[in-house]
């Protein structure tokens, strides 16, 4: 595990160096680059190997760095979003629970980084539907990083080539429930189909079962060549159950 974490940190530093070389050659906004580099450098220094545990997601960082490197013209924007994602992973995800508001804001930053992977013409639809007056929306009841797997899966396996390709991500909070619906046009590549049966989906479901018992519902299905994942977590029922148990 230590070697893996060291490799990821090295990869992160290599990505930062790559950005410095590219942008300094362009001669544009050097001051802003230096500020962003210093910020990221400080965050990297906070990655203590003996204290990371489940807070660190190597695959997430690999995907983020690949996104930034593949579209250097969006570097400054991506660095800003990356800084926000790093903040969340380093400082918020160590908590057992965060607020739905915090998790959704983190997920939106992650989506913005992933957008650099796709063409500006690609149809990416992101919506947030938050019912006003929801008291649990800003209470620490939602497991941090619970939305990563479904979102990353969509960007990894979506068909980015066909004319009707798309990714749709909808966050919703109503009636004290958190909802996340992610759908994408399925790629016909056999390798991607095989990856779908990997450990990521099973790990998410196991985590949900441990934390929320019977207070969640996770559905995955295919309809007309569209892969759909729908997650619902009843936070009011969960809170009531916790209070009852004591």
N, C-alpha and C positions, 0 to 999 in steps of 0.2 A: 504493500500500500504506500509506503514511504517513497519508494522509487517512482511509483506512478505519480504521486503528488509533486515530486521534484521535477519529473518530466513535464508535467503540466505548467509548473511555474516557469521552467526554462522556455517552454513554448510561448508562454505569455510574454516573457521578456523579449524573445526573438521577434514576436509580432510587433512589439513596441519599437524595437530597433528598426524593423522594416519600415514602419510608418515614418520614423525620423528621417531615414535616408531618402525616402521617396519625396517627402514634403519639403525637406531642406533643398533638395535639388530643384524643386519647382520655385523656390524663393518666395513663397506666399505665406503670410501669417505666421512667421516664425515665433513671435512672442506667444501667440495663442497655443501653438504646438508645445512650446516649452512648459507652459502652465499645465496643459493636459498631461504631459509626460510626468511632471512632478507629482501630480495628483495620483496618477496610476502607480507610480513608483512607490508612493507612500502606502497605497493599498496592497501592493505586492508584499511589502515588508511586514504587513499585518498577518500574512499567511503562515502562522506558526504551525509546523507540521504535527506537533504533538497535541494540537487543540482543534484541528479541523473537523475530524469525524465526518458525520453525514452532511455537514454544512457545505462541503466542497463537491461539486459535480464536474468531473473532468470532461465528460462529453459535452456539457453545456459550454464550457470555455473553448473547447476545440471548435465547436460550431460557430461561436461568436468570432473567434480569431479568423476562421476561414472566410466568414462574411466580410469582415473589415478588409482583409487583404485582397479579396477579389474585386472590391470596388473602392479603390483608394480615393477617388474623387469625392466620396462621401465621408471621408475620414473624420473630420471634425465633428460632424453630427453623430457618427457612430461612437466616437470616443466619449462624448457627453452621455449617451445612453449607456455605454459600457460602464462608466463610472457609477451611474445609478444602480445598475445591476450588481456591480461589485459591492456597493454599500449594502444592498439588501442581503446578498449571500453571506457576507462577512459578519454583519451585525444583527440582522433581523432573523435570518434563518436558524440561528442558534437557539432562538426561543421555541418553546413547544407550540405556541399559537401566535398568530398575528391577526390583525383585523382584515375583513374582506376588502376594505378600501385599500390597504397596503398591498395585499396580494394582487389585486387588479392593476394597481399602478405599476407594480413590478412587471407583471405580464405584458402590459402595454409597452414598456421599455424594451422588453425582450423581443416583442413583435417588430418594433421599429428597427432593431438590429437585424433581424431575419429578413426584413424587406430588402436589404441590400443584396440579397441572393438572387432576387427575381427582377425581371424587366419591369420598367415603369408602366408598361402596357399590360402586365399581368393583373388579373382581377383579384385583388385582396380586399376583402370586406371585413371590417372590424367594428363591432357595435358594443356599446355598454348601455344597459337598461337598468337604472337604479331607481327603485320606487322611493319617493320622498318620505321622510319620517320613519325610516326603518332603523330602530334603535340598535339592533345587533350589527349593523353595517360597520360600526366603529368600535366593536368589542372584540377582544382577543379570543376568538373561537375557531379560526380557520388555520389549518396546518400550513406553514410556509412552504413555498415551492410546489404546492399541490397541482398547479396548472401547467408545470413545465412539460411533462411527458406528452400530454395531448397536443400541445402547441408545437413542440419540436417534431413530433411524429408527422404532423400535417406538412410541415416544410420539408421534411426528409423524404416523404413518400408521394407528395403531390405530383401530378403530371403537369410539368411546366411547359410542354411543347404544343399540345393541341390548342386549337382556337377557342375551345370552350372550357379550358382549364381555369380553375379558381381555388381559392382557399377562403373559407368563411369562419370567423371566430366571433362568438357572441357571449358576452358576460352579462349576467342578469342577477339582480338581488331583489327579491320580493317575498312577502309573506315569511320573512325570517329564514329564507332559504337561499343558498348560493348555487347558481347554475352556470355551467360552462358548456357550450356546444361548439364543437369544431368539426368542420366538414371540408373535404377536398376531393377533387377529381383524381381517381386512382390511376397511377402509372401502370402500364402493362409490362414493365420490366420484371422478369422472374426474380431477380435478386432482391428487389424491394419487397415482393410478396413474401419471400422467405424471412426477411428481417421483421416483418410484422409479427411473426410468431415468437419473437425474442423475449428477453426477460423484462423489458421495460414495462409492458402492459401488465404483466403479472405482479411486478413489484409495486406498481401504483395501487392495484386492487388489494394487495396484502396490507399495504400501509393504511388504506382507507378502512379496512376491516378491523385492524388493530385500534385505530383511533376512534372511529365513529360507529363501530359495531353494525347495527341494523338501521342507522340513521342516514344512510346514503344509498344512492342508486347510480350505477355506472353501466351504461349501455353502449355497445359497439355493433354496428351493422353496416351492410352495404346495400345501397339502393340505386339502381340505374347507373352503375359504375362510379358512384359517389360513396366514399367512406365517411361515416358519421359517428362521432363519439359524443355522448351526452352524459354529463356528470351533474348530479343534484345532491347537495348536502343540506339536511334539515338541521340548521344550527339551533333553533329553538328547542326542538326535541332533544338534541344532544345536550344542551345546557341544562334542561330540566332533568335529564337522566343523571348528569354529573352531580347536580345539587341533591337529588334524591339519594344517591349512593353515599354522598358526603365526601 
